[in-house]
Amino acid sequence: MGKRFRGDDVTTRTGSPGEGHEARDAHAEATPTGVRIEARGLCRRFGDHVALDGLDLSIKPGEAFGLLGANGAGKTTFIRLVTGVLLPSGGHLTVDGHSPASDPVEVRKRLGFVAETSRIYPDLRVRAFLRFAGRARDLSGPTLERRIEHAIGRFRLEDVADRWIGQLSKGYQQRVSLAQAFLDDPPLVIVDEPTSGLDPLQQEEVRAVLHELRGKHTLILCTHDLSEARELAERCAVLHKGRLVTEGPTATVLGGADPLALFRGEAPADPPPPSPPLEAVR
């Protein structure tokens, strides 16, 4: 293992704590939060390749929303547009009324992101890494320490808080990645393939943590795991080659005889007519 650092050795952008952190600490557990995301005619092209083609999508505040599709469907492109990493080629996208293209700072204030591949430092201890991540969000002093302890408890990291991240299982590393995303209690959290590469027990642990977050944040779950989407997402959308195939309540979208047909870009079949009342049958 490479060189190890203590928490005090980590240098990053610091400053006085941002306004509102104290109030947010006091009300984080009591007040549901979330943002609204609106995409209208959203397009993104890479030369001749169309990654997103006229996407219309609405995600409600506090909603757990699943973004589904096979590899290359456009899920990652949509996430990069929401986070401001990419600029749209056409159409409009807003996060809580702010455009990631023209007002990225305001969007990032509202955003926590958990990548498919954990972007955490193996040569830091868990608590030191969370301190590093908090300072990058302009948290400091007692507010930072309080948020670290809250995240450690929320994601059940008490037993590993002083261990090197590189020595943890993938399941625990994913919990650390989730904890850093929630340090500032953001109203929007995007989680990309949260259980990819985890064993069944680790998957169950991470999904249990995510399930507890529903209703307290707007959660975008980017996945191709149908069971995960059924368990965690209230509504979902299926993309295929940059186009929206269908969207709606998860139980309805994935409740057909062949939900994988949606991943192939096939339009959903009309739902069966409702059963007649028992009295009518008699």
NORKASUL-V772565 format. One record per residue. RES is the residue in three letters. OMEGA is omega in whole degrees, 0 to 359 (none if undefined). NEAR is the number of other C-alpha atoms within 12 Angstrom. Layout:
# NORKASUL-V772565
RES_OMEGA_NEAR + RES_OMEGA_NEAR
This chain:
# NORKASUL-V772565
MET_183_12 + GLY_183_10 + LYS_180_12 + ARG_181_20 + PHE_170_23 + ARG_180_20 + GLY_182_25 + ASP_182_16 + ASP_184_16 + VAL_177_24 + THR_179_17 + THR_180_20 + ARG_179_17 + THR_179_20 + GLY_178_16 + SER_182_18 + PRO_180_24 + GLY_180_22 + GLU_176_17 + GLY_181_18 + HIS_181_28 + GLU_180_21 + ALA_180_17 + ARG_176_23 + ASP_185_28 + ALA_187_16 + HIS_187_15 + ALA_184_26 + GLU_187_18 + ALA_189_12 + THR_175_17 + PRO_181_22 + THR_177_29 + GLY_179_33 + VAL_175_33 + ARG_178_32 + ILE_181_39 + GLU_173_27 + ALA_180_33 + ARG_180_21 + GLY_187_22 + LEU_181_32 + CYS_171_31 + ARG_180_33 + ARG_171_24 + PHE_187_17 + GLY_179_8 + ASP_182_9 + HIS_178_15 + VAL_181_24 + ALA_173_34 + LEU_189_39 + ASP_175_31 + GLY_184_28 + LEU_171_38 + ASP_185_28 + LEU_175_35 + SER_176_30 + ILE_187_37 + LYS_176_27 + PRO_178_27 + GLY_184_29 + GLU_171_35 + ALA_190_42 + PHE_179_43 + GLY_177_46 + LEU_191_49 + LEU_177_49 + GLY_177_40 + ALA_176_26 + ASN_181_23 + GLY_182_22 + ALA_182_33 + GLY_182_39 + LYS_182_38 + THR_177_35 + THR_178_35 + PHE_179_46 + ILE_181_40 + ARG_175_27 + LEU_179_38 + VAL_182_42 + THR_179_39 + GLY_178_27 + VAL_176_19 + LEU_173_26 + LEU_179_28 + PRO_173_35 + SER_179_25 + GLY_180_23 + GLY_185_24 + HIS_177_30 + LEU_177_41 + THR_175_31 + VAL_184_39 + ASP_180_31 + GLY_181_21 + HIS_178_26 + SER_175_28 + PRO_181_33 + ALA_185_27 + SER_183_22 + ASP_187_21 + PRO_182_26 + VAL_180_18 + GLU_179_21 + VAL_183_32 + ARG_175_30 + LYS_185_33 + ARG_195_36 + LEU_166_37 + GLY_186_35 + PHE_176_41 + VAL_183_34 + ALA_178_32 + GLU_175_26 + THR_186_21 + SER_179_31 + ARG_181_21 + ILE_188_32 + TYR_183_30 + PRO_183_26 + ASP_173_25 + LEU_170_34 + ARG_186_31 + VAL_183_43 + ARG_179_40 + ALA_179_37 + PHE_179_41 + LEU_177_42 + ARG_177_42 + PHE_182_33 + ALA_179_40 + GLY_178_41 + ARG_177_33 + ALA_177_26 + ARG_178_35 + ASP_171_25 + LEU_178_33 + SER_175_30 + GLY_182_20 + PRO_179_18 + THR_179_29 + LEU_183_35 + GLU_179_25 + ARG_180_25 + ARG_177_36 + ILE_181_39 + GLU_178_28 + HIS_180_28 + ALA_178_35 + ILE_178_32 + GLY_184_22 + ARG_182_26 + PHE_171_36 + ARG_182_26 + LEU_185_33 + GLU_185_21 + ASP_184_15 + VAL_188_26 + ALA_182_32 + ASP_178_22 + ARG_176_27 + TRP_181_30 + ILE_181_34 + GLY_180_28 + GLN_183_20 + LEU_174_25 + SER_178_21 + LYS_179_29 + GLY_178_33 + TYR_178_37 + GLN_177_42 + GLN_176_42 + ARG_178_45 + VAL_178_49 + SER_176_40 + LEU_182_44 + ALA_180_45 + GLN_180_45 + ALA_184_40 + PHE_184_43 + LEU_182_47 + ASP_178_46 + ASP_185_43 + PRO_179_35 + PRO_178_40 + LEU_176_44 + VAL_177_50 + ILE_182_43 + VAL_184_44 + ASP_178_33 + GLU_190_34 + PRO_183_44 + THR_179_40 + SER_177_26 + GLY_180_20 + LEU_176_23 + ASP_186_15 + PRO_179_15 + LEU_178_16 + GLN_177_22 + GLN_180_26 + GLU_181_22 + GLU_182_25 + VAL_179_37 + ARG_178_34 + ALA_178_22 + VAL_181_30 + LEU_180_37 + HIS_180_26 + GLU_184_20 + LEU_185_36 + ARG_181_30 + GLY_180_28 + LYS_181_28 + HIS_165_38 + THR_185_40 + LEU_173_47 + ILE_181_50 + LEU_180_49 + CYS_187_43 + THR_168_39 + HIS_179_34 + ASP_185_31 + LEU_179_31 + SER_178_21 + GLU_179_33 + ALA_179_38 + ARG_184_29 + GLU_192_29 + LEU_188_37 + ALA_175_42 + GLU_176_32 + ARG_179_34 + CYS_174_42 + ALA_177_45 + VAL_178_46 + LEU_175_42 + HIS_180_32 + LYS_174_32 + GLY_181_35 + ARG_178_36 + LEU_177_38 + VAL_180_35 + THR_173_34 + GLU_179_31 + GLY_176_25 + PRO_185_23 + THR_181_30 + ALA_179_22 + THR_183_23 + VAL_184_35 + LEU_184_36 + GLY_181_24 + GLY_182_18 + ALA_183_15 + ASP_181_16 + PRO_179_29 + LEU_176_25 + ALA_178_23 + LEU_179_32 + PHE_176_34 + ARG_177_24 + GLY_181_23 + GLU_181_20 + ALA_180_23 + PRO_176_27 + ALA_177_20 + ASP_179_13 + PRO_179_14 + PRO_179_12 + PRO_181_7 + PRO_178_8 + SER_178_10 + PRO_177_10 + PRO_182_8 + LEU_181_8 + GLU_181_7 + ALA_179_7 + VAL_180_7 + ARG_none_6
